[in-house]
Amino acid sequence: QVSRHSAKAHNAVAGALTNQVLNEPDEKKKKEMYAKALNHSKRAIQIHPTYANAFLIMGICQYALNSFDDAIQSFQKALILKPDFDEARHNLFLSYREAGKFYGEKRQDPNKALSLFKKAYALDATDSELWRLTGIANGVLGNPEQAINWFKKILALNPDDAGALLNMSISYRLL
């Protein structure tokens, strides 16, 4: 409140709010806290447009508020400013994965989902949740052979994964 023109102060408030939200059980309050943190990170960026950490926190807030496309842009900007920013890279991966899930499940657009999953793979090709989602999207698109291959990858790591076994059986039935 005192340092209104300090990017560091606004970024610190945004970071503190995103940490506090982890202990908040009320979903409505969580969204309010993320929205408030988002405003502080935006203000930090207005003051200091090359503040990579402010873009990171802004992306975290956008992700938490299900604004995946905005989160992707924020994490990309953080990585442009600081290419070795591992936390931004990991959050960009999560944003691509969750955006793909959103487009596949909520928007019924498995092609868009697969294009986002492809971008996620470029960042981390070892995530079994990404494999599952890719398998499901392929199944929805009528590509059961490709879906089976993704479910086999999951089962190679965890042979007792009931979800992967169910999805594999559905894919074989489609085949």
Buried (B, 14 or more C-beta within 10 A) or exposed (E): EEEEEBBBBBBBBBBEBBEEBEEBEEEEEBBBBBEBBBBBBBBBBEBBEEBBBBBBBBBBBBBBBEBBEBBBBBBBBBBEBBEEBEBBBEBBBBBBBBBBBBBBBEEEBBEBBBBBBEBBBEBBEEBBEBBBBBBBBBBBBEBBEBBBBBBBBBBEEEEEBEEBBEBBEBBEEBE
